[in-house]
Amino acid sequence: MKQLLVLFAFLLASVSFAQDNARHHRIVMQLTSGDTLVHKGLMKQLRNMKEAAPTMQLEVVCHGPGMDMLMSDRSVVLSGLEGAASMGIVFLACENTIKERKLDRSLIVPQAGFVKAGIIHIVERQEQGWSYIKAGF
């Protein structure tokens, strides 16, 4: 009986320790590709990531040709963006790219937020301890 109580206490402590040390992932992804196959693949990857780690914080920073994914007049993943945003994934559009490419800001999907400089936002996230992933091939 005493051995059973010791085993139970050990199991309880193990579960408690595992819960306390569960990692909360914070990931910032960079999208610079205008390739629609990359956009489609990214949507699948985002969905898989959220299913594997539902509490993770995930941001996708789009700049350069990657902004095409967030443009309502040319994105091939509009429904995917809506679904991903409803799962808590944050999409960010680079204001420098908007100016440089003379994009119509009103055509950026409503699911997207804005950052002044995409690459600087990524660096700041890394400095805050976020993991970085480059999206695409």
DALINKA-V363879 format. One record per residue. N is the residue number from 1. RES is the residue in one small letter. OMEGA is omega in radians with two decimals (* if undefined). BURIAL is + if it has 9 or more other ideal C-beta (glycine too) atoms within 8 Angstrom, else -. D_FIRST is the distance of its C-alpha to the first C-alpha in whole Angstrom. Layout:
n	res	omega	burial	d_first
N	RES	OMEGA	BURIAL	D_FIRST
N	RES	OMEGA	BURIAL	D_FIRST
This chain:
n	res	omega	burial	d_first
1	m	-3.14	-	0
2	k	3.13	-	4
3	q	3.12	-	5
4	l	3.10	-	5
5	l	3.10	-	6
6	v	3.11	-	9
7	l	3.12	-	10
8	f	3.13	-	11
9	a	3.12	-	12
10	f	3.13	-	14
11	l	3.12	-	15
12	l	3.11	-	17
13	a	3.13	-	18
14	s	3.13	-	20
15	v	3.13	-	21
16	s	3.13	-	23
17	f	-3.13	-	24
18	a	3.13	-	26
19	q	3.14	-	27
20	d	-3.09	-	29
21	n	3.09	-	30
22	a	-3.09	-	32
23	r	3.01	-	35
24	h	-3.08	-	38
25	h	3.03	+	41
26	r	-3.02	+	44
27	i	3.01	+	47
28	v	-3.13	+	51
29	m	3.13	+	53
30	q	3.07	+	56
31	l	3.10	+	59
32	t	-3.08	+	62
33	s	3.03	+	63
34	g	-3.10	-	65
35	d	-3.10	-	64
36	t	3.06	-	63
37	l	3.07	-	61
38	v	-3.14	+	59
39	h	3.12	+	59
40	k	3.12	+	58
41	g	3.13	-	55
42	l	3.13	+	54
43	m	3.11	+	53
44	k	3.14	-	51
45	q	3.13	+	49
46	l	3.12	+	49
47	r	3.13	+	47
48	n	-3.13	-	45
49	m	-3.12	+	44
50	k	3.08	+	43
51	e	-3.13	-	41
52	a	-3.11	-	39
53	a	-3.01	-	39
54	p	-3.10	-	40
55	t	-3.11	-	39
56	m	2.96	+	42
57	q	-3.06	+	45
58	l	3.07	+	48
59	e	3.05	+	51
60	v	-3.13	+	54
61	v	-3.12	+	57
62	c	3.03	+	60
63	h	-3.04	+	64
64	g	3.13	-	67
65	p	3.10	-	67
66	g	3.11	+	63
67	m	-3.14	+	65
68	d	-3.14	+	66
69	m	-3.10	+	62
70	l	-3.11	+	63
71	m	-3.06	+	66
72	s	-3.12	-	67
73	d	-3.11	-	70
74	r	-3.12	-	68
75	s	3.08	+	65
76	v	-3.07	-	63
77	v	-3.08	+	60
78	l	-3.13	+	61
79	s	3.08	-	58
80	g	3.10	+	55
81	l	3.13	+	56
82	e	-3.14	+	56
83	g	-3.13	+	52
84	a	3.13	+	51
85	a	3.13	+	52
86	s	3.06	-	50
87	m	3.11	+	47
88	g	3.10	-	48
89	i	-3.08	+	50
90	v	3.07	+	53
91	f	-3.08	+	56
92	l	3.12	+	58
93	a	-3.12	+	62
94	c	3.14	+	64
95	e	3.07	+	67
96	n	3.11	+	69
97	t	3.13	+	69
98	i	3.12	+	70
99	k	-3.06	-	73
100	e	-3.10	-	74
101	r	-3.13	-	74
102	k	-3.14	-	75
103	l	3.09	+	73
104	d	-3.08	-	73
105	r	-3.12	-	70
106	s	3.13	-	70
107	l	3.10	-	69
108	i	-3.06	+	66
109	v	-3.11	+	63
110	p	3.13	-	62
111	q	-3.05	-	58
112	a	2.94	+	59
113	g	-3.07	-	59
114	f	2.99	+	62
115	v	-3.11	+	62
116	k	-3.13	-	65
117	a	-3.07	+	64
118	g	-3.07	+	61
119	i	3.10	+	61
120	i	3.09	+	61
121	h	3.12	+	58
122	i	3.12	+	56
123	v	3.13	-	56
124	e	3.11	-	55
125	r	3.12	+	52
126	q	3.11	+	51
127	e	3.11	-	52
128	q	3.09	-	49
129	g	3.11	-	47
130	w	3.03	+	47
131	s	-3.09	-	47
132	y	3.05	+	50
133	i	3.05	-	51
134	k	3.13	-	55
135	a	3.06	+	55
136	g	-3.07	+	57
137	f	*	-	59
